[in-house]
Amino acid sequence: MATRLQERFPPLKECKFSNALPDTALQDPADQHEYLNKNWWSENKQIPAERIESTGVFNSRRKRLKGEMEYGLAFDCADMQRSMIFIPAVAGIGYAADFHGALVEWGLYNELFFTTLGPYAGVAWVLRFMTPGLFKQAVTATEKILKGELADLEAKERERAMAEKRKRFTDQKAAVAEGRRPP
């Protein structure tokens, strides 16, 4: 799915960062361990990288992050699309298979857990659709603040409000002078 996204949107090929890997060049687990050994941990807490490498910890992390390293942001987009399809599919399958009835029958149904989980999953699913729009709003607001446009907009709004007040006051003053009831 990530390759299809990269084919459809070619600039995604250049975005080699993702949520899990902000900087792919500096995210190798062995390099991170070496850095922590040298700069943070005292001599008695240091663990040789070879000892950890023999357990396969570094390799498992590399395998887990393979998609992020290869596809970058396109992998995050594909992952989001998968979850947008997966959550309602699981809910539909659970409803069709009467999963709720089976849990009640086996004594595994916890009302507090499921009444909390349902709305949470629903809101999380809806927010997946809202995120791109909210992100765009946040970026444009940040750009306006950085450019100083927001301050200009607020000043213009204050000037407009003051002009409206002055006009209302002069209209009221003219109405009183003419003996009419002020608006």
C-alpha positions in Angstrom: 0.0 0.0 0.0 2.9 2.4 0.8 4.4 1.8 -2.7 1.1 2.7 -4.3 0.9 5.9 -2.3 4.4 6.8 -3.4 3.5 6.1 -7.0 0.4 8.2 -6.7 2.2 11.0 -4.8 5.9 11.1 -5.9 7.0 13.7 -3.3 6.3 11.1 -0.6 9.4 9.2 -1.9 11.6 12.0 -0.5 9.9 12.0 2.9 12.0 9.4 4.7 10.7 10.4 8.2 7.8 8.9 10.0 6.1 9.0 13.4 8.3 6.2 14.7 11.5 7.4 13.0 11.9 11.2 13.0 15.4 10.9 11.5 16.1 7.5 9.8 19.8 8.2 9.5 20.2 8.4 13.3 17.8 5.8 14.4 19.8 2.6 14.3 19.3 0.8 17.6 22.9 -0.3 17.9 24.1 3.3 17.4 21.7 4.5 20.0 22.9 1.9 22.5 26.5 2.8 21.9 25.7 6.5 22.4 23.9 5.8 25.7 26.8 3.6 26.9 29.3 6.3 26.2 27.4 9.4 27.4 24.8 8.4 29.9 25.4 5.2 31.7 28.1 4.8 34.3 30.9 2.2 33.9 29.1 -0.4 36.1 25.8 -0.1 34.1 27.2 -0.4 30.7 26.1 -3.4 28.7 28.3 -4.4 25.7 26.4 -4.1 22.4 27.6 -7.6 21.4 25.8 -9.1 24.4 22.5 -7.4 23.4 23.1 -8.2 19.7 23.3 -11.9 20.5 19.8 -11.8 22.0 18.4 -10.3 18.7 17.0 -7.2 20.3 18.6 -4.9 17.7 17.5 -7.1 14.8 13.9 -7.3 16.0 13.8 -3.5 16.3 15.3 -3.1 12.8 12.7 -5.6 11.4 9.9 -3.7 13.2 11.0 -0.4 11.7 11.8 -1.8 8.3 8.6 -0.2 6.8 9.4 3.2 8.3 13.0 3.1 7.1 12.1 2.1 3.6 9.0 4.1 2.9 9.0 6.9 5.5 5.9 9.0 5.7 4.1 6.8 3.1 4.2 3.9 5.6 2.5 6.1 8.2 -0.2 7.0 5.7 -0.7 3.4 4.7 -0.9 2.4 8.3 -3.5 5.0 9.0 -5.6 3.8 6.0 -5.3 0.2 7.3 -6.6 1.2 10.7 -9.5 3.2 9.1 -10.6 0.0 7.4 -9.7 -2.5 10.2 -11.6 -0.9 13.1 -15.1 -0.9 11.4 -14.3 -4.3 9.8 -13.6 -5.8 13.3 -16.8 -4.2 14.7 -18.9 -5.5 11.8 -17.5 -9.0 12.1 -17.9 -9.0 15.9 -21.6 -7.9 15.4 -22.3 -10.5 12.7 -20.7 -13.3 14.7 -22.5 -12.2 17.9 -19.2 -11.8 19.8 -21.1 -9.9 22.5 -23.4 -12.9 23.2 -20.4 -15.3 23.4 -18.6 -13.1 25.9 -21.7 -12.9 28.1 -22.3 -16.6 27.9 -18.7 -17.4 28.8 -18.7 -14.9 31.7 -16.0 -12.7 30.1 -18.2 -9.6 29.5 -17.3 -6.6 31.6 -19.8 -3.9 31.1 -17.6 -1.1 32.4 -14.7 -2.1 30.1 -16.8 -2.4 27.0 -18.9 0.7 27.6 -15.7 2.6 27.9 -13.9 0.9 25.0 -16.7 1.4 22.5 -16.9 5.2 22.5 -13.1 5.4 22.7 -12.7 3.3 19.6 -15.4 5.2 17.8 -13.8 8.6 18.6 -10.4 7.4 17.7 -11.7 6.2 14.3 -13.5 9.5 13.6 -10.4 11.5 14.6 -8.4 9.6 12.0 -10.6 11.3 9.4 -10.3 14.7 11.1 -6.6 14.7 11.6 -5.5 15.9 8.2 -7.8 18.9 8.3 -6.9 19.8 11.9 -3.2 19.5 11.0 -3.6 21.8 8.1 -5.4 24.4 10.3 -2.6 24.2 12.8 0.1 24.6 10.2 -1.6 27.6 8.6 -2.2 29.2 12.0 1.5 28.7 12.9 2.6 30.1 9.6 0.4 33.2 10.2 1.8 33.7 13.6 5.3 33.3 12.4 4.7 35.9 9.6 3.0 38.3 12.0 -0.3 38.2 10.0 -2.3 37.2 13.0 -1.3 40.3 14.9 -2.2 42.4 11.8 -5.6 40.6 11.6 -6.3 41.3 15.3 -5.4 45.0 14.9 -7.7 45.3 11.9 -10.5 43.7 13.8 -10.0 46.1 16.7 -10.0 49.1 14.3 -13.2 47.8 12.7 -14.9 47.4 16.0 -13.9 50.9 17.2 -15.2 52.4 13.9 -18.5 50.6 14.4 -18.8 51.9 17.9 -18.0 55.5 16.8 -20.7 55.3 14.0 -23.2 53.9 16.5 -22.4 56.7 18.9 -22.7 59.5 16.3 -26.0 58.0 15.1 -27.3 58.0 18.6 -26.1 61.6 19.2 -27.7 62.8 15.9 -31.0 61.1 16.8 -31.1 62.8 20.2 -30.3 66.2 18.7 -33.2 65.7 16.2 -35.6 64.7 19.0 -35.9 61.1 17.8 -35.5 58.0 19.8 -31.9 56.7 19.5 -31.4 53.4 17.6 
